């Protein structure tokens, strides 16, 4: 798992990339990876999430329901959209950078690190994936840094997928292995009618699964989030298991 400083660097870099793509595309641009959204919707969403997380960290919020409904403040017009986003980004970076190591605040994933690291990690991966969405309006794609992609995959497979609210179930039970060709990391998922059980695999540890997905960290990360197809990956065994993952798993803090 990456440390807080690495996550802050990711937030800063990917936030700037998102802002640049939004400026170039314009607020009315269609976002192909989120076809129900315009660029305006995307930037407002990410700016609101940044402000929400900033308040959680600054106030040490103990539970989600304690976040005030008016935490975002007035929303900007199109002319001020990117500046508003950038202001929220800078506020988030300050809050996370200044947070004490023993910050007391709620988290919402199993196997979560300490809150200061948790919120830095969550906002890094949220920001970098929505940067992909912003770039999709320009029909370009900047690959992820390998270390950040590995950490994002781990957050998804170990943190999000096993949650009882995640509607990823198969009967009869099946297994899915994910291997990264450029990082030596791997995971094994047991999927049944119960919550999925994810196991981190040691480098070189053999893994037998009904379906195995292999590829670079960036390509696997994009495919798990449905931001890219499976063509760059090697999928062996029963591909319907991976299809079920891509159909069922969605990221939500609830």
N, C-alpha and C positions, 0 to 999 in steps of 0.2 A: 504494500500500500504506500502511496506517495505521501510526503509530508505536507504540512499546511503551506509552506512557502512555494512548493511546486504547484499546488492547486491555485494559489493566488496568481502565479505567473501565467497559468492557463487562462484564468478568468480575464486577466488584463489583455492578453494577446487575442483571445477569441472574441472578447467584447469589442475590441477595436476593429477586428475583421468584420464582425456583424454590422457595426456602425458604418463602415466603409461600403459594404455591399448594399445596405439600406439607402445610403446617400446616392449611390450610382443607379440603383434600380428605380427609386422613387416610391412614395407611399402607396400608390395604386397598383403596383406591380403584382402579378399573380405569383404565388409561391408554389411551384410544382410539387414539392415534397409534402406540403400541407395544402392541398388544393381548395380547401374551404376557407383559407386565409388569404388576405392581401398582405403586402409588406407592412402596411399600417397595423393590421391585426397582430402580426408577428412581433413587431417592435413594442407595441403596447403590452403584449403578453409578457415578453421577457423583461421589460422595464418594471412591470408590476411585480413579477417574481423577485427581481433584485431588491426592490423596496420592501417586500414582505420579509425576505430573508434578513435584510439589514435590520429591520425592527426586532426580529426574533433574537438576533445576536446582541444588539445594543441594549435591549430591555431584559434579556435573559428570560424570554417567554417560556413558561412551564408547560403550556399545552396549546394546540392550534386554536382552540376557541377563544383564547385570551388575546389574540391579535385583533386590534380594533378594525372595524369594518371600513373606516375611512383612512386607512394607513397609507394609501397611495397618493391622496391629494388630488387636485384638479388635473385632468388629462390634457395633454398639449394638442394644439392644432398641427396640421401637416408641416407648416413651416418650422415649427419648433420640435418636431418629433425626435430627430436624431440627437439634438442637443439635450433634450429631456432624458433620453435613454443614456447618453454618456454621463450626465450628472448622476443618475442612479447607479451606474456602473462604478463611478469613482467613490460614491458613498458606501457601496458594498465593500469595495476593496479596503477602504479606511476602517470600516467596522470589523472586518475579518482580520485585518492586519493588527489592529489594536486589541483584539479580544484576548483575555487572559487564557493561559493554558487550561485552567480549571473552570472555564466558563460553564455556568449552569443554565441549560436551555433544553427544550425537548428535542428528541430525534425520533425517527419513525421507521428505521430499518433494523432488522436483526443483524447481529454482528457489526453494529455501528461503532465507529471510533468515537473518541471524546467529542463533545459538541463543537468545539472550535474547529477541529479537523473535519468532522462530519459536514458542517455547513459549507466549509471551503470546498470540500470534495463534491458535494451535491451541486453547488452553484457552478463549479468548473465544468462538470459534465452536462448540466443543463445548458450552459452558455455555449459550449462548443458544438453541441448537436443543433441548437437553433442557429448557430452561425452557418452550418451546412444548409439549413432551410433558407437563410437569407441569400447565400451564394447560389442556390438553385434557381433563384429568379434571374440570375445572370448566366445560367447554364455553365457554371464552372464549379469545381470541387477541389478544395485544398485538403489533401490527406491529413489525418491526425498524426501528431507525434506518437511514436510507438508506446512510450511509457504511459502516456495519458490514456491511450486507447485500451491498453491492458487493464488499467485501473478502472476505466469505465465499464469494460466487460465484466470485471469482477463485481463491481457495484450492482450491475444488473442481474447477473446470474446467482450471486450469493445473497444480495440484499433484497432486490425487488421480486424476483421470480418465486421464491419460496413463500411469499406472504399469502396468508389465507384468503385475501381478497383478490389475488391474481387468478383469473379464470383459465388456467392452463391445466387441463386434466385429460387423461387418456385412459380408456378401458378397452382392451386389457392394458396393463401397465407396460410402458416402453422406456427405453433409455436413450439419452442423447449425449454424445461427447463433443466437446469443442476444443480444438487444438490450434495454437498459433504457430505459424511456421517461422516467424521472425523474432519470437520472444521466449520460446520454451515453456510457455504457460498453457495449462489445460484444465478443463473442468468436466465433471461427469454428473449428469442430471438424471434422477430417477423420477419418472412422471407417472402418476396413477390418479385414482379418484381423490386421493388425499393431497395436501400441499406438496409441491415438488421439493425433493431433497437434492441439494447441490453439494458436491464434494470437490474441493480443490485437489488437483493431481500434482504429485511431485514430478519434476523433470525426468523423463524417461520411464515413468511408471506406466505399465501397460494398462490399457483401458479398453474393455470390450463393451460395445454399445450397439443398439439396433440401428442407429444412425450416427455417423461421424462427420463433423463439419471442420474443414481445415482451411486456413488462409492467413494472410497477414493480419496483424492486429487491427489496422485501420479498416480493412475490407470486412472483417468479421463484425467489428463494432457497428459499421454502417448497416450491414445486413440485419443484425439483431434488432436495430432500431427502425428497420424498414425505410432507410434513407438510400439504399442501394440494393440492386438485385443480387442474385446468388451466382451470376456468371463468373465473377473473379474467384469463387471459392471451389473447393473440391468437396462434394457431398457424396458420401458412400453409404451403402445400406439402404434402409427404408427412408426415402426422402420425405415421406408424408409426416414423419415426426418433426422435422425441421419446419415444414410447411405449417404444421399446427402451432409451433412456437411463434412463427411470424404472424400468424392470424390472430392468436389469442393474447399474447403478452403486450401490455401497454403500461407505460410508466405513469404513475400517479402517486402523490404523497398520501392520499387517503387509503 
